[in-house]
Amino acid sequence: MLIDVHQHLWPEGFAAALRARADPPMLRGWTLHLAGEPPFEVDPADHEPAKRAAREADGGVAVALVSLSSPLGVEWLPSDQAAPLLDAWHRGALELPEPFRPWAAANVLEPDAEQVRDALDLGCVGLQVPADAMRTPTDLERIAVLLAECEQSGRPVLVHPGRATCPTPGLPGWWPPVVDYVAQMQAAWWSWHAAGRALLPELRICFAAGAGLAPVHHERLVARGGVFDRIDPNVFVDTSSYGPRGLDALIRVLGIDPVVLGSDRPYAEPTDPGLGEAASRAIRCANPRRLLEGGQP
C-alpha cells in the first residue's frame, strides 16, 4: 500500500474562506497573497479533487495525506480569524474523495488541546504543526499540549515549514522555500532533539523536507559537545524536495527505517534515492505505515 504523507489540496470551502479575507493570507481569484512571500499564481487544476484523485490512482497511491500548508500562517492568526479558516479546512478536507485523508491544523498562537481532540475525533489522521512554532525548546514546550493530544490518541504529528519572514526587496522567489523553510525545519529538529522526547515519550513525529537535512549535521553536534547516541524509532523524515544526494545523506545517518514518502504535491513530485526495490518499498509503504499506525521496524 503506497502512502504519501505530504500533499496539499484545498477544498472549495477553504479556498472561499481565503478569498473572504481582506489581509494575508488571502486569495484574489487564484493569486495567493502571503505576508512573507511574493504573490503566487495557484493553478486551479491542482485543487480539483477528482483530477487529483485520478492522478494518485494512476500512480498506485492508496493513501495521500493532505494539509492546508503551514506557510499560509493560518495557525498563527488570532483565534477569531483562524477559527473560520480552520473550520473550513477540517469540514472540506474530511469530505475529499479517496485516497485523500487530512492532517488536522490548530491555532499555535493560543494553543487549545480541545481543538486538536475535536479534529481527530472527526477523522483527521494526526496533526500538522508549523516548524516556526518549534524554533526553540521553549517554543516546543508551549505547544506541547497540542502534540500531547496526538500522543494520547496514538496519532502522528507532521512538522511542516511555517511562515516565511518578511520579504527583502530583490531576493528571488525561491528564497523563502530554500532559506526560510530549511532553517525552520533544522531549528525544529534540534528543538525536538533537545527537549521533545522527554516531553512526549510515545509520540510519533515526522519532519517534512528531510528536516532540512538537519540529521546530516549530527557530526557537528557531537563535535560541539552534544550527544547523538541512538536512532529514535518514532521520529521520521519525509522525502519532499530532496533527490538521491540529499536522501542518501539522510539514510547514511538515520538508516532507511525513518524515511517516508512525502511528495509535496502539487508543488513537487515524488523522489526516489535509487537504492533498489526493497528500499523503495520501505520508504513508500512500510515506513509510512509505521508512522501512521506505530510498531517496530
BELVENRA-V809395 format. One record per backbone hydrogen bond with DSSP energy under -1.0 kcal/mol. CO is the residue of the C=O (numbers start at 1). NH is the residue of the N-H. Records with the same first field share a line. If there is no record, write none. Layout:
CO: NH, NH
This chain:
2: 62, 63
4: 65
6: 264
7: 67
11: 15
12: 16
13: 17
14: 18
15: 19
16: 20
18: 21
26: 33
28: 31
30: 42
31: 28
32: 40
33: 26
40: 32
43: 46
44: 47
45: 48
48: 52
49: 53
50: 54
51: 55
52: 56
53: 57
54: 58
55: 59
56: 61
57: 60
63: 4
64: 101
65: 7
66: 103
69: 72
70: 73
73: 76
74: 77
75: 108, 109
78: 81, 82
79: 83
82: 86
83: 87
84: 88
85: 89
86: 90
87: 91
88: 92
89: 93
90: 94
92: 95
93: 96
97: 100
99: 64
101: 66
102: 125
104: 128
112: 116
113: 117
114: 118
115: 119
116: 120
117: 121
118: 122
119: 124
126: 104
127: 158
129: 160
130: 133
131: 134
136: 140
137: 141
138: 142
139: 143
143: 146, 147
144: 148
147: 151
148: 152
149: 153
150: 155
156: 127
157: 206
158: 129
159: 208
160: 131
168: 171
172: 175
174: 178
175: 179
176: 181
179: 183
180: 184
181: 185
182: 186
183: 187
184: 188
185: 189
186: 190
187: 191
188: 192
189: 193
190: 194
191: 195
192: 196
195: 199
196: 200
200: 203
204: 157
205: 236
206: 159
207: 238
208: 211
209: 212
210: 213
211: 214
213: 216
214: 217
215: 218
217: 221
218: 222
219: 223
220: 224
221: 226
222: 225
232: 235
234: 205
236: 207
237: 260
238: 210
239: 242
243: 247
244: 248
245: 249
246: 250
247: 251
248: 252
249: 253
250: 254
251: 255
256: 259
258: 237
260: 239
261: 5
264: 267
265: 8
276: 280
277: 281
278: 282
279: 283
280: 284
281: 285, 286
282: 287
283: 261
284: 3
285: 289
286: 290
287: 291
288: 292
289: 293
290: 294
